[in-house]
Amino acid sequence: MESNISESQIKGQINMLKIRKMDGGAPLMQEVRTMNETRLTENERELTQALYNAWKSQEPLNEDDWSNLATDDETAYRVQNELTKLKNEPLGGYKVSLTSEETQNMFFADEPLYGAQLASHFLHTPALVHLSDLMEPLVEVELVFRAKEDLSTDDTLEDLMNKTTIAPALEVPDSRFRNWFPSLSKYMIMADDAVGELVVYGDEFDTNLFSSVDALGYINCTLFYNGENLRSGRSTEVLGNPLRSLKWLVDKLATQNKTLLKGQQVSSGTLILPHSLAKGTWQAQFDNGLGTVSLEVK
């Protein structure tokens, strides 16, 4: 399987764009239940059920059969919310996508988008996954924050730095739609939990160990596949600073009557262009003392 996606494909399309530890276990979908919901239409319920069935069966959908059922942000997020409830597993956190001006312009968007992520889909490095358990996965290099306390819209970037941990990560996006990258529409991405699948994260550090908010914009990373250097990137690719991505998410969730809770994780956006996931050994190396994340794919 070819591990690289061409730069030209990426150029014209979107750059695709998490376990609450509690005594007694994690709550089931607290934010999902507290969302200010509107009753789903029959079409929205049909799309939700189709996405859930595809998630369970690994039988992909054809976008053309469903694209007219979610044609705005509100509808797509309603479908995502219902889909997350159907999965009936603890909510581990979220992922943020469309974290660059270029990708937002491609999709006529003025902000990123997010997807809910299950707690069981956050894996600590080193991790092992089987390609046969996935559909059409990619791999990206990210930074993951974990809330040390509930976060609110009143929090500044400096507050968020003091209230979180940070960890290096490899994200594995995947979709319930066939041939989804790089042509899946924005609304189908939203509905499909922002094409979230797995996040492999490394050791966590208090974010305020960085000297300042600005310092988080100067984290460098390199992605390796079977020892080959594929690509390097910097955290400025994530809204200029990944803390801005976290702030955007906290504020966006608040508009939907949701809160980012203590213990939940956020995969904040990719630092590099994505590659197709193939069997072998994937590693992401970070500077600033963040270390290395490893993923073995069988």
C-alpha positions as CSV (number, residue, x, y, z in Angstrom):
1,M,0.0,0.0,0.0
2,E,1.4,3.4,-0.9
3,S,2.0,5.4,2.3
4,N,2.2,8.9,0.7
5,I,-0.5,11.2,-0.5
6,S,0.7,13.7,-3.1
7,E,1.1,17.3,-2.3
8,S,-1.1,18.2,-5.2
9,Q,-4.0,16.3,-3.8
10,I,-3.6,18.0,-0.5
11,K,-3.3,21.5,-2.1
12,G,-6.7,21.4,-3.6
13,Q,-8.5,19.8,-0.7
14,I,-8.9,19.7,3.1
15,N,-6.0,18.9,5.4
16,M,-8.0,16.4,7.5
17,L,-8.5,17.2,9.8
18,K,-9.8,12.0,24.8
19,I,-10.2,9.3,28.2
20,R,-11.7,10.8,31.3
21,K,-10.2,9.0,34.2
22,M,-12.5,9.0,37.2
23,D,-13.0,6.8,40.2
24,G,-15.8,4.4,39.2
25,G,-15.3,5.0,35.5
26,A,-16.1,7.6,32.9
27,P,-19.5,9.2,32.4
28,L,-21.5,8.1,29.3
29,M,-21.8,11.0,26.9
30,Q,-22.4,13.8,29.4
31,E,-21.9,16.6,26.9
32,V,-24.0,14.8,24.2
33,R,-27.0,14.6,26.6
34,T,-26.7,18.3,27.6
35,M,-26.6,19.7,24.1
36,N,-29.4,22.0,23.2
37,E,-31.1,19.6,20.8
38,T,-33.7,20.0,18.1
39,R,-35.6,16.9,17.2
40,L,-34.0,15.2,14.3
41,T,-35.8,15.0,11.0
42,E,-36.5,11.6,9.4
43,N,-33.6,12.3,6.9
44,E,-31.2,13.2,9.7
45,R,-32.1,10.0,11.6
46,E,-31.6,8.0,8.5
47,L,-28.1,9.4,7.9
48,T,-27.2,8.9,11.6
49,Q,-28.3,5.3,11.5
50,A,-26.4,4.7,8.2
51,L,-23.2,6.1,9.7
52,Y,-23.6,4.0,12.8
53,N,-24.2,0.8,10.7
54,A,-21.1,1.6,8.6
55,W,-19.1,2.2,11.8
56,K,-20.2,-1.2,13.2
57,S,-19.9,-3.2,10.0
58,Q,-17.0,-1.5,8.2
59,E,-19.1,-1.4,5.1
60,P,-18.5,2.1,3.7
61,L,-21.1,4.4,2.4
62,N,-21.2,6.3,-0.9
63,E,-21.3,10.0,-0.3
64,D,-23.5,10.7,-3.3
65,D,-26.3,8.7,-1.6
66,W,-26.3,10.9,1.5
67,S,-24.8,14.3,0.8
68,N,-28.2,16.1,0.4
69,L,-29.2,15.0,4.0
70,A,-26.8,17.3,5.8
71,T,-26.2,20.7,4.0
72,D,-25.4,23.0,6.9
73,D,-23.4,23.1,10.1
74,E,-26.3,22.8,12.4
75,T,-27.7,19.7,10.8
76,A,-24.3,18.1,10.5
77,Y,-23.5,18.6,14.2
78,R,-27.0,17.3,15.2
79,V,-26.2,14.1,13.2
80,Q,-22.8,13.8,14.9
81,N,-24.3,14.3,18.3
82,E,-26.9,11.6,17.7
83,L,-24.2,9.3,16.2
84,T,-22.1,9.7,19.3
85,K,-25.1,8.8,21.5
86,L,-25.7,5.7,19.4
87,K,-22.2,4.4,20.0
88,N,-23.0,4.3,23.8
89,E,-19.5,4.5,25.0
90,P,-17.7,6.9,27.4
91,L,-16.7,10.2,25.7
92,G,-12.9,10.7,25.9
93,G,-12.8,14.1,24.3
94,Y,-12.6,15.7,20.9
95,K,-10.6,16.3,17.8
96,V,-10.3,19.6,15.9
97,S,-10.0,19.9,12.1
98,L,-9.7,22.7,9.5
99,T,-7.1,24.4,11.6
100,S,-5.5,26.5,8.8
101,E,-6.7,29.4,6.8
102,E,-6.0,27.6,3.5
103,T,-8.2,24.7,4.3
104,Q,-11.0,26.9,5.7
105,N,-11.0,28.9,2.4
106,M,-11.2,25.7,0.4
107,F,-14.5,24.8,2.2
108,F,-15.9,28.3,2.4
109,A,-15.6,28.1,6.2
110,D,-14.6,30.8,8.6
111,E,-13.7,28.4,11.5
112,P,-12.5,24.9,12.2
113,L,-14.8,22.0,12.9
114,Y,-14.8,19.3,15.7
115,G,-15.7,15.7,16.3
116,A,-16.4,13.8,19.5
117,Q,-14.0,11.0,20.3
118,L,-14.6,7.8,22.3
119,A,-12.4,7.2,25.3
120,S,-11.5,3.7,24.1
121,H,-10.0,5.3,20.9
122,F,-7.3,7.1,22.8
123,L,-4.3,4.8,23.1
124,H,-1.0,5.4,24.9
125,T,2.2,4.8,23.0
126,P,3.5,2.3,22.0
127,A,0.3,1.1,20.4
128,L,-0.5,-1.8,18.1
129,V,-3.4,-1.7,15.6
130,H,-4.5,-3.9,12.8
131,L,-5.1,-2.4,9.3
132,S,-8.0,-4.9,8.9
133,D,-9.9,-3.2,11.8
134,L,-9.9,0.2,9.9
135,M,-11.5,1.3,6.6
136,E,-9.4,3.9,4.7
137,P,-7.2,5.4,7.4
138,L,-4.6,8.2,7.3
139,V,-2.0,9.2,9.8
140,E,-1.3,12.7,11.1
141,V,1.0,14.3,13.7
142,E,-0.8,16.2,16.4
143,L,-0.5,17.7,19.9
144,V,-3.0,16.5,22.5
145,F,-4.2,18.5,25.5
146,R,-5.9,17.1,28.6
147,A,-8.0,19.3,30.8
148,K,-6.9,19.3,34.5
149,E,-10.1,20.9,35.4
150,D,-13.3,21.9,33.6
151,L,-12.6,24.6,31.0
152,S,-14.8,27.6,30.3
153,T,-15.2,30.4,27.8
154,D,-13.7,32.8,30.4
155,D,-10.3,31.0,30.1
156,T,-7.6,32.9,28.3
157,L,-4.8,31.2,26.4
158,E,-2.6,31.6,29.5
159,D,-5.4,30.1,31.6
160,L,-5.6,27.1,29.3
161,M,-1.9,26.6,29.4
162,N,-2.1,26.5,33.2
163,K,-5.2,24.2,33.2
164,T,-4.0,21.5,30.8
165,T,-1.3,18.9,30.1
166,I,0.2,18.4,26.6
167,A,1.4,15.3,24.9
168,P,2.8,14.4,21.5
169,A,0.5,12.3,19.3
170,L,-0.2,10.4,16.1
171,E,-3.8,10.6,15.0
172,V,-5.4,8.1,12.7
173,P,-8.4,9.7,10.9
174,D,-10.8,7.3,9.1
175,S,-14.2,7.7,7.6
176,R,-17.4,5.7,7.1
177,F,-17.5,6.9,3.5
178,R,-15.7,5.2,0.5
179,N,-12.9,7.1,-1.2
180,W,-13.3,9.8,1.3
181,F,-9.9,11.6,1.1
182,P,-9.4,14.2,-0.1
183,S,-12.9,14.8,-1.5
184,L,-15.4,14.3,1.3
185,S,-17.6,17.4,1.8
186,K,-17.3,19.5,5.0
187,Y,-20.8,18.6,6.2
188,M,-20.2,14.8,5.8
189,I,-16.9,15.2,7.7
190,M,-18.8,17.0,10.5
191,A,-21.5,14.3,10.6
192,D,-19.0,11.5,10.6
193,D,-17.4,12.7,13.9
194,A,-14.8,14.8,12.0
195,V,-13.6,11.4,10.5
196,G,-12.1,10.6,13.9
197,E,-10.9,7.1,14.6
198,L,-7.8,6.7,16.9
199,V,-5.3,8.9,18.7
200,V,-2.0,7.5,20.0
201,Y,-0.6,9.9,22.5
202,G,2.7,10.0,24.4
203,D,3.8,11.0,27.9
204,E,1.9,14.0,29.3
205,F,3.5,17.2,30.6
206,D,2.1,20.2,32.3
207,T,1.6,22.7,29.5
208,N,2.8,25.6,31.6
209,L,6.3,24.0,31.6
210,F,6.6,26.0,28.4
211,S,8.0,29.5,29.0
212,S,5.0,31.3,27.5
213,V,1.9,30.9,25.3
214,D,3.9,31.9,22.3
215,A,6.4,29.1,22.9
216,L,3.8,26.6,22.0
217,G,3.9,27.9,18.4
218,Y,7.5,26.7,18.0
219,I,7.2,22.9,18.5
220,N,8.8,20.9,15.7
221,C,8.0,17.4,14.7
222,T,9.1,14.8,12.2
223,L,7.1,11.8,10.9
224,F,9.0,8.5,10.2
225,Y,7.7,5.4,8.4
226,N,9.9,2.2,8.8
227,G,12.7,4.5,9.7
228,E,12.3,6.8,6.7
229,N,11.9,10.5,7.3
230,L,8.6,11.4,5.5
231,R,8.0,15.0,6.5
232,S,8.5,17.6,9.2
233,G,6.2,20.3,10.5
234,R,5.7,22.9,13.2
235,S,2.8,23.7,15.6
236,T,2.2,27.1,13.9
237,E,0.3,25.0,11.3
238,V,-2.5,24.7,14.0
239,L,-4.2,28.1,13.9
240,G,-0.8,29.7,14.5
241,N,-0.7,28.1,18.0
242,P,-2.4,24.9,19.2
243,L,-3.7,26.7,22.3
244,R,-5.9,28.7,19.9
245,S,-7.4,25.5,18.6
246,L,-8.2,24.4,22.2
247,K,-9.7,27.9,22.9
248,W,-11.8,27.7,19.7
249,L,-13.2,24.3,20.8
250,V,-14.0,25.4,24.3
251,D,-15.9,28.4,22.9
252,K,-17.6,26.3,20.2
253,L,-18.8,23.7,22.7
254,A,-20.3,26.4,24.9
255,T,-22.5,27.5,22.0
256,Q,-24.0,24.0,22.0
257,N,-24.4,23.9,25.8
258,K,-21.4,21.6,26.2
259,T,-18.3,21.9,28.5
260,L,-14.9,20.4,28.1
261,L,-14.6,18.5,31.3
262,K,-11.7,17.6,33.6
263,G,-9.8,14.6,32.2
264,Q,-11.0,14.9,28.6
265,Q,-8.5,15.1,25.8
266,V,-8.3,17.2,22.7
267,S,-6.4,16.3,19.5
268,S,-5.8,19.9,18.4
269,G,-5.0,19.7,14.7
270,T,-2.3,18.3,12.4
271,L,1.2,19.7,12.2
272,I,1.9,18.1,8.8
273,L,0.1,16.9,5.7
274,P,-1.4,13.5,6.1
275,H,-0.2,10.1,4.8
276,S,-2.1,7.0,4.1
277,L,-1.7,4.5,6.9
278,A,0.1,1.3,5.8
279,K,1.4,-1.7,7.6
280,G,4.7,-1.1,9.4
281,T,6.2,1.2,12.1
282,W,5.2,4.8,12.4
283,Q,6.9,7.3,14.7
284,A,6.6,10.9,15.4
285,Q,9.5,12.7,17.0
286,F,9.1,16.0,18.7
287,D,11.5,18.6,20.1
288,N,11.0,20.7,23.3
289,G,11.4,17.5,25.4
290,L,8.0,16.1,24.3
291,G,9.6,12.8,23.0
292,T,8.5,10.2,20.6
293,V,5.2,8.4,19.8
294,S,5.1,5.0,18.2
295,L,2.4,3.1,16.3
296,E,2.9,-0.4,14.9
297,V,0.4,-1.4,12.2
298,K,-0.1,-5.1,11.4
